[in-house]
Amino acid sequence: MPAVLAAAGVLLVAGCSSGGGGEGLPTPSWAGSTPAGASASAEAVAPAQGSVKVLRTVAQGLKSPWGLAVLPDGAGLLVSDRDDGTISKVDEKTGKITELGTVSGVAAAGEGGLLGIALSPGFASDHMIYAYFTSASDNRIVRMLWDAGKPAGEQLGAPDTVFKGIPKGFIHNGGRIAFGPDGMLYAGTGESGRRGLAQDRKSLGGKILRLTPEGDPAPGNPFPGSPVYTYGHRNVQGLAWDDKQRLFASEFGQDTWDELNAVKPGGDYGWPNAEGRSSDPKYVNPIAQWHTDDASPSGIAYVNGVIWMAGLKGQRLWRIPLKGTTAAAAPQAFLTGEYGRLRTVVAAGDDKLWLVTSNTDGRGRPKAGDDRILELQVT
């Protein structure tokens, strides 16, 4: 494998998922197996090599930014503040930041707080914003009415709890939410540091959940009456769909392997019995894996046959070209160390991405005005 990576020009350095330090060797694995029932034989293959160009800094001076939602018709970006529990609007042309309001009930501590946000599928008419946050008792998903006609700081309605009871912890709270092409709400959760929850299908920790917009278990879920879509995860913080409506997810490892997974409904992804690729056929293997010092993956996005993955302690943006639900070539690293910790990446239309840094999350080394939103052009 090192010879393949050298030929592909890939260099991996720095990053960790559980807070440890150290510089890792450039030894990731990338060739993965196709989940049962999927076929990559007739799939188009993304180019093995790509490029990243930073077009501009859209906004900076953000504090503990975490989730990002793109408003329709170029109306701006919404960004969540993990520690202060606020949601703000960023004018994508001028960079002006306007606070919508504070989400009541957020109890930020450690990795918990106000995490992922998403717009309702009917946002154009209902103006509802969904948010995943850590409360005093659990992690939960709420929705709020946004009234842009009210004064800044007072535009968010009271949170309506859609789903609750997700285990919370000082670490591993998951937090990414997204509406899929099927109109259902998906949520990545963590096992809150209690490893056994990941394999317990009755627990909501260490899972990918699939819900209706009202918070009920979605029709067609693999376990009748359950919101659980997949299990055996350590800490899922990235969700993205390709152009054939197939779901991919990123996951923090412990000391050995971080993962990018193609999501198979009902699949067991192994944690804590397996970290990274396993020889046990009952576990779904990742399509790519990295040493934890090289990634610590949070958000992911899909653009033109490629998954882009933001790395926290890895401090880089990974490009993973796809052939169906397999990695078509070795991942390629970009922006290594240039902007510090990278938290969230979102498709911005055509061949562009929005990228959010995360240097004020308690583990970075922030400078004044450090955390920002960047606009990237990618191939």
N, C-alpha and C positions, 0 to 999 in steps of 0.2 A: 504493500500500500504506500509506503513512503516514496517509492520510485514513481508511482502514478501521480502522487501529489506534486512531486518535484517537477514532473513533466508538465503538469497543468499550471505551474507557477503559483501554487497556493502556499502561503506562509501563515501559520497560526501562532499567536502569542497572547499571553495574559487573560485572566477572567475566572470567576468562581461562583457557585450557586449558594453555598451555605456559609459564606462570610470568610472563608479561609483565604490565605494569601498564596503567593508563589507564582513563578513563571512556568507555564506548561510547555512541553515539547510540541512541535508541529506534527501531531500524529492523530488526526481525526479519521473516522471511517465515513464513507458516504454511500457506497453501493448498497441498496436495501432490497428487500423482497416486496413483491406486489401483494397487497392484502387479498385474501380469498375472494374469488368472484370477480376480480378486476383483471383487465388485460391491458398491457402496454404495447402489444405487438403492432397495432395499427395507429398508434398515437404519433402526433407530431413531436419532434424533439427540439427543445430550446437550445440555442447555441451554447457551447461549453463555456465560452468566455463572454464577459459583458463589460459594462463600464458604468461609472457613477460620476456625475458632475453636479457640484453644489451650485445651484442657480442663485440662491439668495438666502439670507436670514429673514424669515417672515416676521418674527417677533422674538424678543428676548427679555430677560428679567423675570421669567416665570419662577414660581416657587413650588417645589415638589410636584411638577406636572406628571400626570399618569395617563388618563384616558383622553382620546381625541375623537370627535365626531364632526363630520363634514356636512355643513348646511347645504341644502340644494341651491342650484343656480348661482353659485359663486357668492353666496350671502355671508360667507365667513366660516370660521372654525370654532367649535366649542372645546374647551380643555378643562379637565378636572384637576383640582389641587388636592392631593392626597391628605396633607396634614391639616390644612385650614378648612377642608370640606366645602370649598366653593367651586362653582362652575363659572367660567368666564368666556366671553366671546372675543375672538381675535379677528380683526378686519384683515383679510389676507392680502389686501392691496397696500394699506398704510401701516399695518402692524399695531394699530391701536387696540388696547386691551380694555374691555368693559366687563365688570363683574355683574353677572346675572343675579347671584344671590348665594346664600349658604344653604346646604342640604342639612336639615335638622336631623339629629340622631346619630351623626357620625362620631365615632369614638376612635380617633387615630392613635395608634401605638405600634412601634416596630414597623413591620411591613403592611400593617392594616391601616385603613382610613377610607377616603373616597377614592375608588379605583376606576374601573371601566365605566364608560358611558356610551349610550347608543340612542339613535333617534327612532321613534315609533315608525313602523311601516306606513302608517297613515299620517305622518308628521305634517304634511301640507295642510291637512284639515284639523287634526287634533292637537298639534303643537306640544306633544308629549315627549319628554326626555326621560329615558331609563338610566338608572345608575345602580352600580354594585358597590356596597360599602360595608365596612365593619362597624357594627353597633356595639353597645355595652355587653350584649349577650351572644351575638352571632354575626355571620356575614349574611347579607340579604340583598334583594333586588327591589327597587322602588321605581315608581314613575311619578313625574311632576309636570304640571302644566307650566309652560313658559309664556308669560304675558309680556311681550316686548314693549307694550305701551306704558308699562309702569316705570318708575324711576330705577336707575341702575342700582343694583344691590337688593332690589325688592321684587324681582321679576319671576322668581320661582315660587310656585304654589307648594302647599304642604305635601310631603311625600306620601304616596299611596303605596303601601307594601304589597308587592306582587308575589314575592316568594321569600321565605325566611327559613331559618334553621340550619344554614350551612355552617359547619364548624369554623370557629375563629381561633387564631393563635397569634403569638408575637411574630411568627414566621409562617410562610406557606398559606396565604389566604386566597391564592388564585386571583380572580378579579376581572378577567376579560369577559365582556359580553358583546354579542353581535346578533343581529337578525340575519338568518340565512335566506337563501333564494326561495325557500319554501314558506317564508313568512313566520317561521318559528324562532323563538329566542333561545340562543345557545349561551352557556356560561361555563367557563373553565374554573374549577375549584382546586384548592390545595388540601393536603391532609393535615394541615395546621400543626405539623411536627409530630403527629401521632400516626406512625407509619401504618399500623394495622387498619386504619379507616379506609385506605385505598382499595383493599381487597374485600371490604364489607359492602355488599351491594345495597344494604339497608341504610348505610351512611351516605351523606351527601358530600363527604370530603374525599378529595383525590379522584374527582370525576369530571367528565364533560356532561352537562345537563342539557336536556332539550325540552323546552316549555312552550306553551301557547303564550301569546302576548298577555293573557290574564294570569299566567303563572301556574296553570294546570299541566300535568304530564301531557306531552304532545301526542297526538294520534300517531300510531305506527311505531312508537318507541319499542325497543327490543325486549324490554321487560314490562309486561302489561301492568298498567296502573302506576308505573314508576317514572320519575323524571330522568333516571339515569340512562345515558346514551352510551357511554363507555366508562370503564373503571380501571383500577390499577395504575393511577397517575400519582405523581409526587406533587407537582405544582404546575398547573396549566395556565399560561398567561398570553398565549397567542392563538388566534383563530382566524382562518381565511379560507375562502372557497375559490376553486379554479373556474374556468369558463365552462366546465361541464358539471358544475354544481357539486363537486367533490370537496369534502372538508379536510383541511390540514390543521395540525396543532403543534405548538412548541411546548417543551416541558423541561423544567429544571431537573438535572440530576443531583446526586449528593456529592460524591467525591471523584467519580470516574467519568460518567457519560451524561451529557445533555442530549436532548433528542428533538428531531422533527419527525412527526408521525403523520401518515395518511390514516384518516379516521374511518374505522370499520364499525358500524353499529353493533353494539353488544360486545365489542372486543375487550379483552383483558390485556392491558399494556404493561403488566408485569410487576410494578412496584408494590411492595418492597422486595419481592422475591427475585426480580431481575432489574438491573439498571443498564440501559442500553440493549444491545443485541443479545439474544438468548438462543440457546439450542433447543429449548423446550417449545414444542409446537403449539402449546396452548396459549402462548403469549404472542401478541402482535409485535413484530420487530419494527424499530424505527427505520425510516427510509434514509436518514442521515444521522450521524452522531458526532459529538465533539467532546474533547476533554473539557471539564467544567471550567478550567482556567482560560478557555478560549471563547466561551460563549455566554453562559448564563442568559438564556434567551427569554425575551419578553414578547413584544408584539411581532406579528408577521403580516405580510401583505402579498397578494398575488398580482403580477403584472406580466402579460404577454408570455406565458409559459414558464415563469420564474417565481419562486417564493423568495421574498426578501425578509430577513430575520434580524431584528435589533438585538444586540448583545450588551448586557450591562457591565459586568466586570470584564468581559472580553473587549469592551469599548470599540466595537466595530460593527459594520453592517455586512451580513452574510448574504450572498447570492447563491441560491440552489436551483439550478436548471432542472426542469422536469421532463420525463417521458411518461405520460400517464400518471400513475401513482408511485413512480420510482424516481430516484435521483439519476439524471442523465449523465452527469459528470461531477467531478470534485467541486465542492463549494468554493467560492471565491470570496475573499475578505476585502472590504473597502473601508476607508475613513478610519483606519486603525489608530486609535489614540488621539485623533484630531479634535474630537468634540466630547471626549470623555464617555460616560455611561449613556447608552442609547436605550430608551424605554419603549417607545411606540412608533410604529411605521404604518402608514395608511395610504392606499392607492389614491392618487390625485387626478386620475384621468389620463388617457393617452399613455405616455411613457414617463410619467412623473410620480413622485412620492412626496408625502409629508413625513417628516422625521422629527420626533420629540426627544430631547436629551433628558437625562435624569441624574444630574450631579448634586442636587440638593435633597436627595432622598435619605441622607444620613450615612451613606456609604461612599459617596463621591468626595471629591475635593473641590468644592465650589469656589468660584471667584465671583466678584460683583457682577450681577447681570448675566450670570453664566447660562442658566437653562433657557433653551430657545426652541423654536420651531423652524426647521429648515425646509426649503423646497429643493428637491433633487430631480435631475433628469437621469433616467436609467435605461440600459439596454441589456 
